[in-house]
Amino acid sequence: MTIEPKKKIRIGDLLVQNDVITEQQLMTALREQKNTGRKLGRTLIDLGYVDEDNLLNILSRQLEVPFVQLRHYQFNNELVKKLPEALARRFRAIVLAEQGGELLVGMADPLDIFAYDELVRVLKQPIKQAVVRESELLNTLDLVYRRTDEIASLAEELEDELGDDAFDLADLSAESESADAPVVKLLQTLFEDAVQARSSDIHIEPDESVVRIRQRVDGVLQEQVMKEKRVNAALVLRLKLMAGLNISEKRLPQDGRFNVRVKGRSIDVRVSTMPVQYGESVVMRLLDQSQGMLDLQGTGMPPHLLERFRKLIKKPHGMILVTGPTGSGKTTTLYGALTELNKPEVKIITAEDPVEYRLPRITQVQVNPKIGLEFAKVLRASLRQDPDIILVGEMRDHETVEIGLRAAMTGHLVLSTLHTNDSISSAMRLIDMGAEPFLVASSLLGVVAQRLVRRVCDNCKEPYQPTEQELIWLQSFDLDPLDIEAGFIHGKGCYQCSNTGYKGRLGVYEMLEMDEDMLDALRRKDVSDFTRAARRSPIYRPLGQCAMDYALQGVTSLQEVARVAATSEADMSVDADDLGGDTAIGVDS
């Protein structure tokens, strides 16, 4: 026996009775609703006649049902999955709890009698309604309806279809042309789950008896294990076909790319295969082309650094380096700079490996070592193409460095990356690679070093008091005692951040602009003098200090600051793993 919903209430009349809107506003909203077909409540909110929270509170009181804020709700996976995702999105509803045989269902529109009846029919249990914000509900549906179960189910289906015989490449290739083939469904579901979870990479790794699928979210890998180990060969084969790779070559690594559309978004996929002990491992980097390119403002660079960096990239000639380990956001920063510099009157040429984003009006060259098209060769040819600005993907060898520095001396602005730990060591690294000290001193304008730190999850953040060991470590930052007393934050872990305590990342930066003392030390190849001159610079601020600024602002945690500081400053006395409190999950910088 079901509990009947409250009698039909006209939301417009209810708001007029409560003096929330006027009759005239109601008439206007009804006319707008007739034109758009949207629900009246949403129309009133969009027109600015009523605040969403005010409307939901009135409905909660009138219907005598709770108003639930989903941001702070702990969901039960099994209960949520009782309502299929398609119906949850259609009726704007989610199962929240079960009490005494009744299901508590959050609804964006609890007055929708048709939706109520359908929910009772599908759930086959009495339901009790709750009011929830529609915007929160839609975000929550993306989080709770992950595709992990579907991926496991499709893997089983594919395993059954493959049978006990060895793979016939021709048969499987032909069969996979069908959109209904299990391998195609599995890949489609895998990409949908990755996009939904904001993954940057997908790893498919065969083991002795299982296949591991791992997705990198905010720099941390999340794992799903499938027992159907023979699925790996089918997945690798299909991905090779999509990327135009040689399907018969299993002994050598291969690289390729393809584009897929996932939920209306264009995703560029970079594929890398590698022969391993139990088959072939595949790593895919996902690049969302539909989001467009970030400008410098969107990189998260602090305003004072952003202003100085913009002045640097507008210089007519010279070399600017962006440094940091793999995955630290160097390419994003450089593309942001190119976006600002990309004007009709400026000729820009890039040499990249690989070309990650396609940019209009910019001549982009894909480096191909297999045919001898190395960075140095592209750079040399680019100088004959009358460029104003040249971007070199990476300073890898002496020849590339030499040509880049001479190009910077002869009227070109050269942007590039270098794999070093901080900005101070970068200039000397160029000299170590064989560049003449006078060339480096004459060409180098500045160096930006960067890392990525994880943001503490807004949904589960709470105050955090440093331990005694952390307080000793904090003394190295010369902080105001009042700042330390105010405390820091960390994330205790919740559904929205997959119990990591972190959601999203942002960049931390240090910037070194060359001055006369530094340039003089460079010419003499004096590492000690150069380091002292750099640290004396009034505008130099180390990476650890930048990360600490974010911790004091309540954006990141002390554990993330310790990780950045420990990897970038030689004088750090405490490593991230040695700190007390909640240990941050390790991430690639």
Buried (B, 14 or more C-beta within 10 A) or exposed (E): EBEEBBEEBEBBEBBBEBEBBEEEBBEBBEEBBEEEEBBBBBBBBEBEBBEBEEBBEBBBEBBEBBBBEBBEBEBBEEBBBBBEBEBBBEBBBBBBBBEEEBBBBBBBBBBBEEBBEBBBEEBEBBBBBBBBBBEBBEBBBBBBBBBBEBBBBBBBBBBEEBEEEEEEEEEBBEBBEEEEBBBBBBBBBBBBBBBBBBBBBBBBBBBEEBBBBBBBBBBBBBEBEBEBBBBBBBBBBBBBBBBEBEBEEBEEEBBBBBEBEBEEEEBBBBBBBEBEEBBBBBBBBBBBBEEEBBEBEEBBBBEEBBEBBBEBBEEEBBBBBBBBBEBBBBBBBBBBBBBBBBEEEBBBBBBBBBBBBEBEEBBBBBBEEEEEBBBBBBBBEBBEEEBBBBBBBBBBEBBBBBBBBBBBBEEBBBBBBBBBBBBBBBBBBBBEBEBBBEBBBBBBBBBBBBBBBBBBBBBBBEEBEBEEEBEEBBEBBEBEEEBBEEEBBBBBBBBBBBEBBBBBBBBBBBBBBBBEBBBBBBBEBBBEBBBEBBEEBEEBBBBBBBBBBBBBEBBBBBBBBBBBBBBBBEEBEBEBEEBEBBEBBEBEB
